[in-house]
Amino acid sequence: MAILLDGKAVSSAVREEVAKETAVLTESFRQPCLAVILVGDDPASQVYVRNKHKACEACGIRSLQYHLPKETTQKELLALVQTLNGDPTVDGILCQLPLPEGLDEKEVILSIDPGKDVDSFHPVNTGRILSGDYGFLPCTPAGIMELLHRYEIPVRGKHCVVIGRSNIVGKPMAMLLLNESGTVTICHSKTKDLSSFTRSADILVAAVGKPDFVTADMVKDGATVIDVGINRMADGKLKGDVDFETVEKKAAFLTPVPGGVGPMTIAMLLKNTITAAKRHREADQ
Ligand code: NAP
């Protein structure tokens, strides 16, 4: 039976470290601050934003929330981002995606000061990852690396297979594994004979968005299987991309859904906010 990678426990350990760093920064500089922008009424986004707010408060980070109506224009949204870019008391800016139809996400991401881009979606920050510059890391892949590190699962020389090539998860995940000397294969919807790749994976990351997509026959004995998927089922329950019951019997390590990768994502957002605040303190000195 697989050992479950406990994202809740690791996330709370990271949050405790963040709380300590926050206290030091508040004492020696000022309270670190994260500004979160939500446009519209998407229920899932509202939950995510609320959770981010609670997480900030719990570790002492100042949390600013901007809830704009879905009728907000691109110009109004960009103006708010500019104001926050210029506010010296704001360390991190995050615009919750997806934006309502009619708003240009790319332009909004580009408008965020890369030094405050705690989601690490700005091309300047994604580009830095290519050269191994670990300033801000995208929260979900960074959270997965943190889990691997804390459970002392080696990456070097291992065959790492990532299913999914999104800008938010798949691509940066592959780069982080490569930067730690994994031998990385990226698979996607056009990959032929997917199982032939996944079956040779020492570390298999599923970021597909399809419930129970990875079945036991696709997994090598003793592999580490990371389930990034969050799929809301008709009964309201969450399911991952990995068929937990069968894969649990074959993998050596497995992340559950919920309670695996999910909690790590917010913890990494808090960590990025602290990184931004530290940089602002340095720039101030
Ligand atoms: P996405 O942008 O929809 O990307 C999905 C990827 O899966 C695409 O690259 C797609 O390939 C690939 N794919 C789809 N069908 C496939 C198939 N049959 N065989 C192989 N590859 C296939 O999704 P995402 O934003 O990366 O998110 C993936 C999942 O992770 C979602 O369930 C999302 O909710 C979850 N997520 C979780 C967290 C967290 O904190 N735990 C954070 C972010 C996302 P193509 O590129 O060829 O279309």
Boltz pocket constraint, residues with backbone or C-beta under 6 A from the ligand:
constraints:
  - pocket:
      binder: B
      contacts: [[A, 140], [A, 163], [A, 164], [A, 165], [A, 166], [A, 167], [A, 168], [A, 169], [A, 170], [A, 187], [A, 188], [A, 189], [A, 190], [A, 191], [A, 194], [A, 206], [A, 207], [A, 208], [A, 209], [A, 210], [A, 227], [A, 228], [A, 229], [A, 230], [A, 231], [A, 261], [A, 262], [A, 263], [A, 265]]
      max_distance: 6.0
